[in-house]
Amino acid sequence: MTCHTAVNHHILLFYLLLLTPFTTADDAAVIKALSTSISPTPSTWTDSTNFCNWNGITCDNSNRVTAINLVSKSLTGTLPPNLNQLTHLKTLNVQRNSIAGDLPSLANLTFLEQDLRLSYNNITGSLPWSFSGSQIRNLWLNNQVLGLSGTLDVLSTMAQLEQAWLQANAFTGAIPDLSNCTVLFDLQLRDNQLTGLVPESVTALTKLVNVTLQNNKLQGPLPVFGNGVVAELGTGTNSFCLDTPGPCDPQVTVLLEVARAIGYPMSLAQEWKGNDACQKWNFIGCDSSGKNVTSVSFGKQNFSGSISPAFANLTSLRSLLLNDNNLVGSIPGVLTSLPNLQAFDVSNNNLSGPIPVFPDRVKFVHIGNLLLGQNVSDGTPGSGPGSGNAGGSSNGSTKGVSVGMIVGIVIGVLVFVVIILFVCYKCYLKKKNQKPKTVQDPEKGKEVVKVSALQSQSSGDHTEMSVFEGGNVVISIQVLREATNNFSEENVLGRGGFGVVYKGILHNGTKVAVKRMDSGVMGTKGLKEFQAEIAVLTKVRHRHLVALLGYCMNGNERLLVYEYMPQGTLSQHLFEWKEHKTNPLSWKQRVSIALDVGRGVEYLHSLAQQSFIHRDLKPSNILLGDDMRAKVADFGLVKSTPDGKHSMETRVAGTFGYLAPEYAATGRVTTKVDVYAFGVVLMELITGRKALDDTLADDKSHLVTWFRRALISKENIIKAIDQTLVTDEEETLESICRVAELAGHCTAREPYQRPDMGHAVNVLGPLVEQWKPSRPDEDDGYGIGHHMSVPQLLQQLQADEGTSRMFDDSFDQTQSSIVSKSSGLVDTFGATGR
């Protein structure tokens, strides 16, 4: 027996000796593959040198690779797929390069027990399940250019995890149960696309000291972390039901449980905000009291997952439409107990199991579910109650259902045809009434073209202007000539690509700015911008958007009349203050201007009745009043969008230096294009430098690229600050650093990594002293006087519209109707809370 054991021992030793050189050779082959897959190859990586002596490569005594450290080497290329053959690898650090490609599986790396640091690259793909049960302690995958995607579910199995840096990626879904991660002390999840509730297993982590969650779409109650935990929750960027700790409204809680069963889809997380499901939640309908949910309409939303039994807790529910999705599993029998349910449609899904029996009052439709009501084992019809009628309603015969469906379809088609004919007739009448009409100017004999959907004569001076529904004012060319002293050079305020802007004074003393354009010079593009400005500025009004007072069409000329902004453009005060002999802007003025601009753009994006994208936000399009309050101007490139979120393809327009990279590359535009430009403006406010400056060296000429390098440390930010700013006070310096961080966030390369404009407003608000009205009555409603002339009325409207408590985080949307008896002007619009 002893001899036999000795023989086996020697045989085992023999095999180990045979295998050792081959394993070492395998490590050499992997490192060689790494050297060919990255560029530039480090200078010490030569065939004449043992790979264990290459810079950045560490081996143990048996020439097995234990560590790869290639931090900040300006490397491009990919990580080879056979990296997982380095079975003794403990540390992999290649952060801050430009490595691309999918994240390697790293399966079999059982020794990888310390660091996996791949931050600041362009690695894509999802977290591999080979991480499950691994010994990784420091997982640094943050700030990938395009972003890692998929869920974070594998984290729940990584019991040795101490640091998880996953911020600035594109991870989706819910935060998993992290109760096994008992040694986790640093969890960075900000700037992703995470949805769902923050699990209690996260807030209960005893070792946790730092967590960031902002700029996701997390839902449910605001999480509460223990003492000593530094938590950035992002109440303004997530979708928590409340801004303070506490349970959500019961109906909100139920609907979030419903969302959990279908994976917390982003389309719900983006729209289901606040603590009242009856406040314009998508797909949700309520009764006349506005308190009880009566309908849920999820039809044709491509949702996956299952039907939640939590629907049964919505006792006022009358209509539940889940048709045409990818739902699986069974229909919860508890739904048959809903006391007010009248319609339940689950047709065209992948449901299975028995067909529940609903009361006769319920119209239950379930066609298109092949396994519903079937015995899954043999494919025969199930024998349970109601297992018949699998093709339609569970009440009545199949024949009766078929006839009823046919009759319903016929009636529906007839109604649809009638509606189409009615719409076409209304469009015909509208086009007929919109044909341009010309009238003689009795003073000069000139023709003034008047365009409006509904024309109603003003009771004022008919020779000067006419007022139409919506506040559109057509002003005669003679009035504008008199106001501008016949467009004299001394009244020129500025010159642009499509015309000249003049200062003017109307006969009643109202100061105006008149943009004069020649249609023969500006061409089709200029005409479209002229029409766009009128179309937009007659739909939106806000104290931080320049008001359009009227317009004129005279032969080839097109003229737009705006409120006058006496302090000119932000560009003049930032970059040309010496030429204009003005003082440089203080930091207090700059951050206040930034907030004004943010509020104006936020209104365009999400608070107006229709969503708009400006597309040309820059300092020369930001105008200042005597109080140095800012208003956004120049709406010629504005695009309307149905919901402000989904991208749409357009011709690329705007100004280089402010164009978001995805817009410049693809022409597809979202509101995040404006957020990027706003971030550039913030950088200009901080540095006093232009977005593009050809007078500087190449590595400094592009402000965004140069400024991002400054964001690495507070010391670098201080060096980048405009030298005219006084930064002696620590409070001022902290404020500048906060805005600098926001600027970097707004100019993130990927649009999903940028915040909404509402977040920018929430960041800037606390940095500005609360503004108080200069007139005691300014915030007391609109204060419209019916005795005013039309120009006075419009001036009052543009001055007062959109006023509210400037820093009240709650948005109290109201509607005000203004009726001028003297002119017949009827204008209805919404006040804003920003």
PyMOL commands that set and color helices and strands:
alter all, ss='L'
color gray80, all
select helices_A, chain A and resi 2-37+51-53+81-85+129-131+153-157+200-203+250-261+266-271+309-313+333-337+398-433+477-483+489-491+519-537+570-575+587-607+619-621+661-666+672-687+698-701+703-710+714-720+730-746+751-753+757-767+790-800
alter helices_A, ss='H'
color red, helices_A
select strands_A, chain A and resi 38-39+57-59+65-69+76-78+91-93+98-102+115-117+122-124+138-140+163-165+172-173+186-188+193-197+210-212+217-220+230-232+239-240+284-286+293-297+304-305+319-321+326-329+343-345+350-353+363-365+371-372+437-440+447-450+465-467+473-475+492-496+499-505+511-518+548-554+557-563+611-613+622-624+630-632+639-641+648-649+668-669+814-820+825-831
alter strands_A, ss='S'
color yellow, strands_A
deselect
rebuild
show_as cartoon
